[in-house]
């Protein structure tokens, strides 16, 4: 990866979900503008906050897809990442925004 680009593998969503009221939402239901979690597989030299192996939160609709060896990945700028789920202790909560 070059400059401020990040290579992310989209984390597959689990099947059915439940709303807070107990209503079952099937896996095929489309949610409007939902953010997604993914795993960072590569980071450019100018990326400052994200490291390979981090889980990141982003909008998958605004990203570019690339296929490598039959696998689909997303390429995005670091600034398009909304949050990082990390176990680094210097951030305290485990969710770095």
Buried (B, 14 or more C-beta within 10 A) or exposed (E): BEEBBBBBBBEEEEEEEEEEEEEEEEEEEEEEEEEBBBBBBBBBEEBEEBEEEBBBBBBBEEBEEEEEEEEEBBBBBBEBBEBBEBEEEEEEEEEBE
